[in-house]
Amino acid sequence: MFPLKNHNFIFVAFALSICLLTSCSTNKVISKKVAKEFKNSQVIKQYQVGFALYNPSDKKMVFQKDADKYFTPASNTKLYTFFASLKMLPDLMPALKYIERNDSLIFWGTGDPAFLQFAVKDKSAYNFLLASNKKLFFSPGRYSGSFFGDGWSWDDYDYYYQPEITEMPIMDNMVTSTYATPNKINIEPKVFASCFEIDSTKKTGSFQVSRDFLSNRFHYPAVSVQPGYNQQNPYKTSARVTVEILSDTLHKPVGIINLKIPSYAKTLSGAKRDSVLKHMMLPSDNFIAEHLLLVCSNQIGDTLSTTKAIDYITKNYLSFLPDKVKWADGSGLSRQNLFTPRDNVYLLDSIYRLVNNPEKLFDLLPAGGKSGTLKNAYPKTDKPFVFGKTGSLGGVHNQSGYVLTKKGKTYIYSFMNNSFVKPTAEVRAEMVRIITYIHNTF
């Protein structure tokens, strides 16, 4: 006869084996049913599709379709920026670095995107500089990259989704023009008001502002402004433009000084990290995403570099991924980015465990039928079952995140669609149909 301890051990081992067999059996059933949905889809057969479905409770991949193949991720890239920020940034983000020397306050940018950003509206740095009774000097030179990310489309320079990258961004690095009267617009920052001029050759069509490629010359047609008009155009950045905006906004002079940042420079804390992350993820804000990588770079050295940040994050935090990432920027504007669906689900699993609070995590992400870029993808609801990130470029539409099922399960998925020529709406509808099937069935 076995001792009691052995009986207990055998019982526990037997129970665990039953659970594992049950889990494996359930996963096989799900895999077959999902595979059938893909096989029977006439839409999916027309372009490149990668899909991975993962069960985080037993750490098993449930179903894969070309999940080890590389796809252009578009704004799914922001999931990697999101993960990096959770790993590297403090709860209160570094707004700027500074020293006080005699009668002067000298400050350096950290890449912080929150400074007077239209949604976050953080005024930590603004109030700090405004309250100082010392002479203010901005020291440029920490940022080592170009004003555009690697692989960006140069001819998108005038669109709101592609503002330039700088070490001390202000007001989204964009000029906002809004309706004042049928013959007048309000301009913010006000320092750009003198840069706007009428194009008298255009007397028809809608009112629209455009900017010259390499200068801050803005043009608008000789037509009436309509109520509700609101437009953002990226401005051409430079150290001189930065201090002009600061001087005009603070109503006090700000000079430029070329000084290497010393090791004893102090850090001014600013916006709440999670608030900034939420404002990146819900509307898929490219400006915030790019600058978050600079803030990550600020945490590891004096140079603000997208490449340096990506190399550090990849080496130190992404070794668990099954496939080597090809990562070029923070937002996904670059077509040089290449990720696999299975990398995406393992990353999402790591984020899930890192936050360790589903309610908190899901609040930071677009919710199907309720908020962000997933609001209109799924039917309107107060009880969403999908939380994740979309990603769109020409011929690219992806969705990666978490799907909650009617049986109380949580699955992680990455659905990547590339190289299609049909309308994005059709691709989105088929993707939503399959994710909804998973929600309803499992």
Secondary structure as a PSIPRED ss2 file (coil, helix, strand):
# PSIPRED VFORMAT (PSIPRED V4.0)

   1 M C   1.000  0.000  0.000
   2 F C   1.000  0.000  0.000
   3 P C   1.000  0.000  0.000
   4 L H   0.000  1.000  0.000
   5 K H   0.000  1.000  0.000
   6 N H   0.000  1.000  0.000
   7 H H   0.000  1.000  0.000
   8 N H   0.000  1.000  0.000
   9 F H   0.000  1.000  0.000
  10 I H   0.000  1.000  0.000
  11 F H   0.000  1.000  0.000
  12 V H   0.000  1.000  0.000
  13 A H   0.000  1.000  0.000
  14 F H   0.000  1.000  0.000
  15 A H   0.000  1.000  0.000
  16 L H   0.000  1.000  0.000
  17 S H   0.000  1.000  0.000
  18 I H   0.000  1.000  0.000
  19 C H   0.000  1.000  0.000
  20 L H   0.000  1.000  0.000
  21 L H   0.000  1.000  0.000
  22 T H   0.000  1.000  0.000
  23 S H   0.000  1.000  0.000
  24 C H   0.000  1.000  0.000
  25 S H   0.000  1.000  0.000
  26 T H   0.000  1.000  0.000
  27 N H   0.000  1.000  0.000
  28 K H   0.000  1.000  0.000
  29 V H   0.000  1.000  0.000
  30 I H   0.000  1.000  0.000
  31 S H   0.000  1.000  0.000
  32 K H   0.000  1.000  0.000
  33 K H   0.000  1.000  0.000
  34 V H   0.000  1.000  0.000
  35 A H   0.000  1.000  0.000
  36 K H   0.000  1.000  0.000
  37 E H   0.000  1.000  0.000
  38 F H   0.000  1.000  0.000
  39 K H   0.000  1.000  0.000
  40 N H   0.000  1.000  0.000
  41 S C   1.000  0.000  0.000
  42 Q C   1.000  0.000  0.000
  43 V C   1.000  0.000  0.000
  44 I H   0.000  1.000  0.000
  45 K H   0.000  1.000  0.000
  46 Q H   0.000  1.000  0.000
  47 Y C   1.000  0.000  0.000
  48 Q E   0.000  0.000  1.000
  49 V E   0.000  0.000  1.000
  50 G E   0.000  0.000  1.000
  51 F E   0.000  0.000  1.000
  52 A E   0.000  0.000  1.000
  53 L E   0.000  0.000  1.000
  54 Y E   0.000  0.000  1.000
  55 N E   0.000  0.000  1.000
  56 P C   1.000  0.000  0.000
  57 S C   1.000  0.000  0.000
  58 D C   1.000  0.000  0.000
  59 K C   1.000  0.000  0.000
  60 K E   0.000  0.000  1.000
  61 M E   0.000  0.000  1.000
  62 V E   0.000  0.000  1.000
  63 F E   0.000  0.000  1.000
  64 Q E   0.000  0.000  1.000
  65 K E   0.000  0.000  1.000
  66 D C   1.000  0.000  0.000
  67 A C   1.000  0.000  0.000
  68 D C   1.000  0.000  0.000
  69 K C   1.000  0.000  0.000
  70 Y C   1.000  0.000  0.000
  71 F E   0.000  0.000  1.000
  72 T C   1.000  0.000  0.000
  73 P C   1.000  0.000  0.000
  74 A H   0.000  1.000  0.000
  75 S H   0.000  1.000  0.000
  76 N H   0.000  1.000  0.000
  77 T H   0.000  1.000  0.000
  78 K H   0.000  1.000  0.000
  79 L H   0.000  1.000  0.000
  80 Y H   0.000  1.000  0.000
  81 T H   0.000  1.000  0.000
  82 F H   0.000  1.000  0.000
  83 F H   0.000  1.000  0.000
  84 A H   0.000  1.000  0.000
  85 S H   0.000  1.000  0.000
  86 L H   0.000  1.000  0.000
  87 K H   0.000  1.000  0.000
  88 M H   0.000  1.000  0.000
  89 L C   1.000  0.000  0.000
  90 P C   1.000  0.000  0.000
  91 D C   1.000  0.000  0.000
  92 L E   0.000  0.000  1.000
  93 M E   0.000  0.000  1.000
  94 P E   0.000  0.000  1.000
  95 A E   0.000  0.000  1.000
  96 L E   0.000  0.000  1.000
  97 K E   0.000  0.000  1.000
  98 Y E   0.000  0.000  1.000
  99 I E   0.000  0.000  1.000
 100 E E   0.000  0.000  1.000
 101 R E   0.000  0.000  1.000
 102 N C   1.000  0.000  0.000
 103 D C   1.000  0.000  0.000
 104 S E   0.000  0.000  1.000
 105 L E   0.000  0.000  1.000
 106 I E   0.000  0.000  1.000
 107 F E   0.000  0.000  1.000
 108 W E   0.000  0.000  1.000
 109 G E   0.000  0.000  1.000
 110 T C   1.000  0.000  0.000
 111 G C   1.000  0.000  0.000
 112 D C   1.000  0.000  0.000
 113 P C   1.000  0.000  0.000
 114 A C   1.000  0.000  0.000
 115 F E   0.000  0.000  1.000
 116 L C   1.000  0.000  0.000
 117 Q C   1.000  0.000  0.000
 118 F C   1.000  0.000  0.000
 119 A C   1.000  0.000  0.000
 120 V C   1.000  0.000  0.000
 121 K C   1.000  0.000  0.000
 122 D E   0.000  0.000  1.000
 123 K C   1.000  0.000  0.000
 124 S H   0.000  1.000  0.000
 125 A H   0.000  1.000  0.000
 126 Y H   0.000  1.000  0.000
 127 N H   0.000  1.000  0.000
 128 F H   0.000  1.000  0.000
 129 L H   0.000  1.000  0.000
 130 L H   0.000  1.000  0.000
 131 A H   0.000  1.000  0.000
 132 S C   1.000  0.000  0.000
 133 N C   1.000  0.000  0.000
 134 K C   1.000  0.000  0.000
 135 K E   0.000  0.000  1.000
 136 L E   0.000  0.000  1.000
 137 F E   0.000  0.000  1.000
 138 F E   0.000  0.000  1.000
 139 S C   1.000  0.000  0.000
 140 P C   1.000  0.000  0.000
 141 G C   1.000  0.000  0.000
 142 R C   1.000  0.000  0.000
 143 Y E   0.000  0.000  1.000
 144 S C   1.000  0.000  0.000
 145 G C   1.000  0.000  0.000
 146 S C   1.000  0.000  0.000
 147 F C   1.000  0.000  0.000
 148 F C   1.000  0.000  0.000
 149 G C   1.000  0.000  0.000
 150 D C   1.000  0.000  0.000
 151 G C   1.000  0.000  0.000
 152 W C   1.000  0.000  0.000
 153 S C   1.000  0.000  0.000
 154 W H   0.000  1.000  0.000
 155 D H   0.000  1.000  0.000
 156 D H   0.000  1.000  0.000
 157 Y C   1.000  0.000  0.000
 158 D C   1.000  0.000  0.000
 159 Y C   1.000  0.000  0.000
 160 Y C   1.000  0.000  0.000
 161 Y C   1.000  0.000  0.000
 162 Q C   1.000  0.000  0.000
 163 P C   1.000  0.000  0.000
 164 E C   1.000  0.000  0.000
 165 I C   1.000  0.000  0.000
 166 T C   1.000  0.000  0.000
 167 E C   1.000  0.000  0.000
 168 M C   1.000  0.000  0.000
 169 P C   1.000  0.000  0.000
 170 I C   1.000  0.000  0.000
 171 M H   0.000  1.000  0.000
 172 D H   0.000  1.000  0.000
 173 N H   0.000  1.000  0.000
 174 M E   0.000  0.000  1.000
 175 V E   0.000  0.000  1.000
 176 T E   0.000  0.000  1.000
 177 S E   0.000  0.000  1.000
 178 T E   0.000  0.000  1.000
 179 Y E   0.000  0.000  1.000
 180 A E   0.000  0.000  1.000
 181 T E   0.000  0.000  1.000
 182 P C   1.000  0.000  0.000
 183 N C   1.000  0.000  0.000
 184 K E   0.000  0.000  1.000
 185 I E   0.000  0.000  1.000
 186 N E   0.000  0.000  1.000
 187 I E   0.000  0.000  1.000
 188 E E   0.000  0.000  1.000
 189 P C   1.000  0.000  0.000
 190 K H   0.000  1.000  0.000
 191 V H   0.000  1.000  0.000
 192 F H   0.000  1.000  0.000
 193 A H   0.000  1.000  0.000
 194 S H   0.000  1.000  0.000
 195 C H   0.000  1.000  0.000
 196 F E   0.000  0.000  1.000
 197 E E   0.000  0.000  1.000
 198 I E   0.000  0.000  1.000
 199 D E   0.000  0.000  1.000
 200 S C   1.000  0.000  0.000
 201 T C   1.000  0.000  0.000
 202 K C   1.000  0.000  0.000
 203 K C   1.000  0.000  0.000
 204 T C   1.000  0.000  0.000
 205 G C   1.000  0.000  0.000
 206 S C   1.000  0.000  0.000
 207 F C   1.000  0.000  0.000
 208 Q C   1.000  0.000  0.000
 209 V C   1.000  0.000  0.000
 210 S E   0.000  0.000  1.000
 211 R E   0.000  0.000  1.000
 212 D C   1.000  0.000  0.000
 213 F C   1.000  0.000  0.000
 214 L C   1.000  0.000  0.000
 215 S C   1.000  0.000  0.000
 216 N C   1.000  0.000  0.000
 217 R C   1.000  0.000  0.000
 218 F E   0.000  0.000  1.000
 219 H E   0.000  0.000  1.000
 220 Y E   0.000  0.000  1.000
 221 P E   0.000  0.000  1.000
 222 A C   1.000  0.000  0.000
 223 V C   1.000  0.000  0.000
 224 S C   1.000  0.000  0.000
 225 V C   1.000  0.000  0.000
 226 Q C   1.000  0.000  0.000
 227 P C   1.000  0.000  0.000
 228 G C   1.000  0.000  0.000
 229 Y C   1.000  0.000  0.000
 230 N E   0.000  0.000  1.000
 231 Q E   0.000  0.000  1.000
 232 Q E   0.000  0.000  1.000
 233 N E   0.000  0.000  1.000
 234 P E   0.000  0.000  1.000
 235 Y C   1.000  0.000  0.000
 236 K C   1.000  0.000  0.000
 237 T C   1.000  0.000  0.000
 238 S C   1.000  0.000  0.000
 239 A H   0.000  1.000  0.000
 240 R H   0.000  1.000  0.000
 241 V H   0.000  1.000  0.000
 242 T H   0.000  1.000  0.000
 243 V H   0.000  1.000  0.000
 244 E H   0.000  1.000  0.000
 245 I H   0.000  1.000  0.000
 246 L H   0.000  1.000  0.000
 247 S H   0.000  1.000  0.000
 248 D H   0.000  1.000  0.000
 249 T H   0.000  1.000  0.000
 250 L H   0.000  1.000  0.000
 251 H C   1.000  0.000  0.000
 252 K C   1.000  0.000  0.000
 253 P C   1.000  0.000  0.000
 254 V E   0.000  0.000  1.000
 255 G E   0.000  0.000  1.000
 256 I E   0.000  0.000  1.000
 257 I C   1.000  0.000  0.000
 258 N C   1.000  0.000  0.000
 259 L C   1.000  0.000  0.000
 260 K C   1.000  0.000  0.000
 261 I C   1.000  0.000  0.000
 262 P C   1.000  0.000  0.000
 263 S C   1.000  0.000  0.000
 264 Y C   1.000  0.000  0.000
 265 A C   1.000  0.000  0.000
 266 K E   0.000  0.000  1.000
 267 T E   0.000  0.000  1.000
 268 L E   0.000  0.000  1.000
 269 S E   0.000  0.000  1.000
 270 G E   0.000  0.000  1.000
 271 A E   0.000  0.000  1.000
 272 K E   0.000  0.000  1.000
 273 R H   0.000  1.000  0.000
 274 D H   0.000  1.000  0.000
 275 S H   0.000  1.000  0.000
 276 V H   0.000  1.000  0.000
 277 L H   0.000  1.000  0.000
 278 K H   0.000  1.000  0.000
 279 H H   0.000  1.000  0.000
 280 M H   0.000  1.000  0.000
 281 M H   0.000  1.000  0.000
 282 L C   1.000  0.000  0.000
 283 P C   1.000  0.000  0.000
 284 S C   1.000  0.000  0.000
 285 D C   1.000  0.000  0.000
 286 N H   0.000  1.000  0.000
 287 F H   0.000  1.000  0.000
 288 I H   0.000  1.000  0.000
 289 A H   0.000  1.000  0.000
 290 E H   0.000  1.000  0.000
 291 H H   0.000  1.000  0.000
 292 L H   0.000  1.000  0.000
 293 L H   0.000  1.000  0.000
 294 L H   0.000  1.000  0.000
 295 V H   0.000  1.000  0.000
 296 C H   0.000  1.000  0.000
 297 S H   0.000  1.000  0.000
 298 N H   0.000  1.000  0.000
 299 Q C   1.000  0.000  0.000
 300 I C   1.000  0.000  0.000
 301 G C   1.000  0.000  0.000
 302 D C   1.000  0.000  0.000
 303 T C   1.000  0.000  0.000
 304 L E   0.000  0.000  1.000
 305 S C   1.000  0.000  0.000
 306 T H   0.000  1.000  0.000
 307 T H   0.000  1.000  0.000
 308 K H   0.000  1.000  0.000
 309 A H   0.000  1.000  0.000
 310 I H   0.000  1.000  0.000
 311 D H   0.000  1.000  0.000
 312 Y H   0.000  1.000  0.000
 313 I H   0.000  1.000  0.000
 314 T H   0.000  1.000  0.000
 315 K H   0.000  1.000  0.000
 316 N H   0.000  1.000  0.000
 317 Y H   0.000  1.000  0.000
 318 L C   1.000  0.000  0.000
 319 S C   1.000  0.000  0.000
 320 F C   1.000  0.000  0.000
 321 L C   1.000  0.000  0.000
 322 P C   1.000  0.000  0.000
 323 D C   1.000  0.000  0.000
 324 K C   1.000  0.000  0.000
 325 V C   1.000  0.000  0.000
 326 K E   0.000  0.000  1.000
 327 W C   1.000  0.000  0.000
 328 A C   1.000  0.000  0.000
 329 D C   1.000  0.000  0.000
 330 G C   1.000  0.000  0.000
 331 S C   1.000  0.000  0.000
 332 G C   1.000  0.000  0.000
 333 L C   1.000  0.000  0.000
 334 S C   1.000  0.000  0.000
 335 R C   1.000  0.000  0.000
 336 Q C   1.000  0.000  0.000
 337 N C   1.000  0.000  0.000
 338 L E   0.000  0.000  1.000
 339 F E   0.000  0.000  1.000
 340 T C   1.000  0.000  0.000
 341 P H   0.000  1.000  0.000
 342 R H   0.000  1.000  0.000
 343 D H   0.000  1.000  0.000
 344 N H   0.000  1.000  0.000
 345 V H   0.000  1.000  0.000
 346 Y H   0.000  1.000  0.000
 347 L H   0.000  1.000  0.000
 348 L H   0.000  1.000  0.000
 349 D H   0.000  1.000  0.000
 350 S H   0.000  1.000  0.000
 351 I H   0.000  1.000  0.000
 352 Y H   0.000  1.000  0.000
 353 R H   0.000  1.000  0.000
 354 L H   0.000  1.000  0.000
 355 V H   0.000  1.000  0.000
 356 N C   1.000  0.000  0.000
 357 N C   1.000  0.000  0.000
 358 P H   0.000  1.000  0.000
 359 E H   0.000  1.000  0.000
 360 K H   0.000  1.000  0.000
 361 L H   0.000  1.000  0.000
 362 F H   0.000  1.000  0.000
 363 D H   0.000  1.000  0.000
 364 L C   1.000  0.000  0.000
 365 L C   1.000  0.000  0.000
 366 P C   1.000  0.000  0.000
 367 A E   0.000  0.000  1.000
 368 G C   1.000  0.000  0.000
 369 G C   1.000  0.000  0.000
 370 K C   1.000  0.000  0.000
 371 S E   0.000  0.000  1.000
 372 G H   0.000  1.000  0.000
 373 T H   0.000  1.000  0.000
 374 L H   0.000  1.000  0.000
 375 K C   1.000  0.000  0.000
 376 N C   1.000  0.000  0.000
 377 A C   1.000  0.000  0.000
 378 Y C   1.000  0.000  0.000
 379 P C   1.000  0.000  0.000
 380 K C   1.000  0.000  0.000
 381 T C   1.000  0.000  0.000
 382 D C   1.000  0.000  0.000
 383 K C   1.000  0.000  0.000
 384 P C   1.000  0.000  0.000
 385 F C   1.000  0.000  0.000
 386 V E   0.000  0.000  1.000
 387 F E   0.000  0.000  1.000
 388 G E   0.000  0.000  1.000
 389 K E   0.000  0.000  1.000
 390 T E   0.000  0.000  1.000
 391 G E   0.000  0.000  1.000
 392 S E   0.000  0.000  1.000
 393 L E   0.000  0.000  1.000
 394 G C   1.000  0.000  0.000
 395 G C   1.000  0.000  0.000
 396 V E   0.000  0.000  1.000
 397 H E   0.000  0.000  1.000
 398 N E   0.000  0.000  1.000
 399 Q E   0.000  0.000  1.000
 400 S E   0.000  0.000  1.000
 401 G E   0.000  0.000  1.000
 402 Y E   0.000  0.000  1.000
 403 V E   0.000  0.000  1.000
 404 L E   0.000  0.000  1.000
 405 T C   1.000  0.000  0.000
 406 K C   1.000  0.000  0.000
 407 K C   1.000  0.000  0.000
 408 G C   1.000  0.000  0.000
 409 K C   1.000  0.000  0.000
 410 T E   0.000  0.000  1.000
 411 Y E   0.000  0.000  1.000
 412 I E   0.000  0.000  1.000
 413 Y E   0.000  0.000  1.000
 414 S E   0.000  0.000  1.000
 415 F E   0.000  0.000  1.000
 416 M E   0.000  0.000  1.000
 417 N E   0.000  0.000  1.000
 418 N E   0.000  0.000  1.000
 419 S C   1.000  0.000  0.000
 420 F C   1.000  0.000  0.000
 421 V C   1.000  0.000  0.000
 422 K C   1.000  0.000  0.000
 423 P C   1.000  0.000  0.000
 424 T H   0.000  1.000  0.000
 425 A H   0.000  1.000  0.000
 426 E H   0.000  1.000  0.000
 427 V H   0.000  1.000  0.000
 428 R H   0.000  1.000  0.000
 429 A H   0.000  1.000  0.000
 430 E H   0.000  1.000  0.000
 431 M H   0.000  1.000  0.000
 432 V H   0.000  1.000  0.000
 433 R H   0.000  1.000  0.000
 434 I H   0.000  1.000  0.000
 435 I H   0.000  1.000  0.000
 436 T H   0.000  1.000  0.000
 437 Y H   0.000  1.000  0.000
 438 I H   0.000  1.000  0.000
 439 H H   0.000  1.000  0.000
 440 N H   0.000  1.000  0.000
 441 T H   0.000  1.000  0.000
 442 F C   1.000  0.000  0.000
